[in-house]
């Protein structure tokens, strides 16, 4: 579907009451999205973040983490990161062992009523990268455990400079070709293709629009936390400004916040709670289809800075922080809306 043809979230759900994601047994489409239908969280394990996610994490850790995400926080979606963290074969394809680990993770998620936003395609215009992308896509044609494909995480960084956003456009075309038309132009999947998104900072969506690469579901990352114009100072008005700025260039497409949070090494837990209150209140009031805080758990070890380690909703002793208690309350209410 062309970006300009996308219905709004309201249009998508106006025909009939959408089936709750927990009851849907096929790939999620635009018609299944409504305000608050995606109750998400970003995820890496506490002791094995980044490449350790796929190389060193026991199934039991994934199972425990997804269980508490679902049972304690009412989460129904996790945002995870793949290709840059997975080894590739000489022909560029992702190592089948890594794809098997992803499949196992999705299986565990499914057991807890959770779907995955899978982030991290290769966007450089190289045959090996196309091969890697195709191996990931081909392994999950029509797979309802995948909620969306998230093309790349924060391309162009916070300034959206020194990056050719046509790379995103080419990758979106490859996703469509692989999932819908195939290399020879024939339809390859009986199920509907997966929705797409791109995790960018505010300026990124304007750049995506310039090159005709707005995805199915618009996403932005909300890290305007401090300073006189930050969330901690301006509260709801700052979050509302971010949403209005994004919608000014993306129109009526469904919108979600793909990352937000505050590290409790640099701020108090009360300040983290305050930020969550502002982001979640405005997201609900503005009818966003979902939110994904960064992140589920704190990270252990000395390899990362204290700031990087302490965004988590659960600390390293598995204690749920006040911000996590608020998220659970909000997500419970969203889930009760059907």
Beta strands, then each sheet from edge to edge (+ up, - down):
strand 1: 38-42
strand 2: 77-81
strand 3: 115-119
strand 4: 146-153
strand 5: 195-199
strand 6: 218-222
strand 7: 255-260
strand 8: 290-293
sheet 1: 5+ 4+ 3+ 2+ 1+ 8+ 7+ 6+
end
